[in-house]
Amino acid sequence: MTINESENNPMATDKMRDVYLSLASRVCEGLTPSHYDKYVSWYYEKPRDFRISPIHFIMAVSGLNREKAIKRIAPWHMEHGKRVDDEYEKIKI
């Protein structure tokens, strides 16, 4: 069964796919809707001990750990009370 065949799967909507791919595109380049579809199908094929989230999707496709994935989604930090943008090279998928 694919995610599009499951009427009870809240992650099967185009809106959710767009949100996940938009966030992941901040970290990776070359992502396609099929990357999302494969991830969601994998997640729902058996019970998992974590909740599905954009961070886990980015970790799965990029190989980054949680801390690095979060830093790349929101690439900035504070220095002397001012926001400083960080720059990262996108990971090619």
N, C-alpha and C positions, 0 to 999 in steps of 0.2 A: 504494500500500500504506500503510495506517495503522500506527501503532506497535502497536496491539492485534493486528494480523494477523501480526506478525513474531514467530515463536517463538524466534528467536535474539537478540532484542533485550533485553538485561538491564534497560533503562530502562523497559520496558513494564509493570512490575509496579505494583500499587496501592500497595505500600509505598514504592517510590521516588517515585511521584507525591506521596504524602502528605509525605514528607521535604522534597522540593523546595518544595511549596506552603507547608508550615509555615515554612520558613526565609524564603521570599519574603514571607510575610504579616507578617513583622517590618518590612518595608520598604514594601510596597505594600498597598493595599486594593482589593478588587474582582476579585482573581484567581480564576479558575475552573480546573477540570481541563483545559478545552479550551486554555487558555494553555500549559500544560505539554505537552499532546499536540502542539500546533502547533510548539512549540520543538523537541521531540525529533524530530518528523518532518522539520523543516528541517535539523536537525543531521545526520541520517542519510541525507539525500537525495544527498549527495556527500561526498567526503573533506574533512575540515576540518583546519586546522593547529593546533588546540588540542583539549584534552580537555574533554568535557562535564562540567559541574560546577554546583552550585547558584549559585555566584558568577556564572558566565556567564549562567545563566538569569535571575538578578536584573538583571544588566546589560542583557540583551536586552529584558526587559519594562519596565524603569524608565528606561532611557537614562542611568543613572549610570555613571561610570567605576569601575574596579576598586577604587580606594582608598575612594571614597565608599560603594560597596556593602558593603565589608567593615566600615567604621565603623558602618553602620546595622544590620548583622546582630548585631554585638556592641557595642551603644551604651553604652560606658563607657570611662573612662580613669582613670589614677592621678594623684592630687595629694597631695603631702606624705605618701606612703605609704598613702593611703586610696583606696578605690574610689569614684569619682564617676560616677553614672549620667547619660548624655546623653539628651536628648529631641529627637526629630525628628518632624516631621509626616509621616505616611505619604503616599506618592505614589499618587494615584488612577489606576487603570487603566481 
